[in-house]
Amino acid sequence: MITVSHLTKDYGAVRAVDDLSFTVEPGKVTGFLGPNGAGKSTTLRMVLGLDRPTSGEALVAGRRCAGLAAPLHVVGALLDADAMHPGRTGRGHLRVAATTHGLPRRRVDEVLDRVGLAAAGQRRIKGYSLGMRQRLGIAAALLGDPEVLVFDEPVNGLDVDGVRWIRDLLRGFADEGRTVLVSSHLMSEMQLVADQVVVIGRGRLVADVSVAEMLRGLGGARVRVRTPDPDRLSVALAADADDVTRSGPDELEVTGLAAPAVGDRAHALGIAVHHLSDVEQSLERAYVQLTEGAAEYAGRTTTITATAGAAS
Ligand SMILES: Nc1ncnc2c1ncn2[C@@H]1O[C@H](COP(=O)(O)OP(=O)(O)OP(=O)(O)O)[C@@H](O)[C@H]1O
């Protein structure tokens, strides 16, 4: 469990994190989302005890990480896969951390094996691909077998196989009952892997909701329809739909009416339909809606968190 309470960080006149409170539960993958500069990395650094809060606190498994003698037993983190000594071998890199934590050498081999680097452990890190460095970073996070894992943008720059591997790994950690917090810009990826999302904007909490709840917040069914007579169809649908918008010269997007209802309505009026499909509800769209709201309600974030089902 991670508990963030009224966490605030000022860099001079810049408030990077502003009275932020949320908890991250075990047994789930929690996505940590926010636009560039929202304060994600600063928050993660404070959670890990690498940066000191101006006020408030962050606890991992009930403890502050700063000053822990053997932090790898409490929390494992992947922050920057490039912050490794390129001249060392993968195994050598892990041995340094294992030694300072009093861990046996066999633990190094266990984690190398878990991340699929057993065969590459003797090679120097400068010869590793980005994907291999990410794997090594994750192996380092796992060394102390911690209950809590924190990953900052773990799929950045990875190919399709690497992304899928990370996804399965994160799910596996959550299924083992660990607490998994993972920051990402990739909404589509978060939709596939996260159970819960914590969204921040300008250092403040925007939402703390389950992915399912966030998608439900988008409202009812959404349908795309193409017709040579969008004006007439738009008028015909407007009475019953929640929203009808023009998404192209001959295209409408309709919210709140299912595809059969849209098709039937067009048929009844003799309006030709050239295409009719469901629009998949995406976390990305829910996120845009939510963060647009955050800008609109800047300074009133408690209103948004309350409607999103979270207390701030
Ligand atoms: N060491 C620092 N000194 C001064 N300002 C900083 C420092 N670190 C972060 N900031 C500022 O704090 C704010 C939050 O930055 P942070 O890196 O935490 O955001 P982020 O959400 O992780 O962004 P990104 O997705 O771009 O990594 C930004 O305005 C940034 O410029």
The ligand as a Gaussian input file, in Angstrom:
#p B3LYP/6-31G(d) Opt

LIG

0 1
 N       14.450000      19.817000      -9.919000
 C       13.518000      20.700000     -10.318000
 N       13.746000      22.022000     -10.224000
 C       12.823000      22.915000     -10.615000
 N       11.614000      22.586000     -11.121000
 C       11.331000      21.281000     -11.249000
 C       12.268000      20.271000     -10.861000
 N       11.700000      19.050000     -11.103000
 C       10.470000      19.302000     -11.621000
 N       10.252000      20.627000     -11.718000
 C        9.016000      21.281000     -12.211000
 O        7.933000      20.699000     -11.523000
 C        6.835000      20.473000     -12.396000
 C        6.460000      19.000000     -12.389000
 O        7.466000      18.250000     -13.054000
 P        7.469000      16.658000     -13.136000
 O        8.719000      16.254000     -13.845000
 O        7.223000      16.086000     -11.803000
 O        6.200000      16.396000     -14.038000
 P        5.796000      15.054000     -14.817000
 O        4.325000      14.927000     -14.657000
 O        6.624000      13.921000     -14.378000
 O        6.118000      15.453000     -16.290000
 P        6.646000      14.526000     -17.518000
 O        5.480000      13.682000     -17.908000
 O        6.976000      15.562000     -18.531000
 O        7.811000      13.763000     -17.012000
 C        7.240000      21.032000     -13.740000
 O        6.782000      22.361000     -13.828000
 C        8.760000      20.990000     -13.688000
 O        9.304000      21.985000     -14.499000

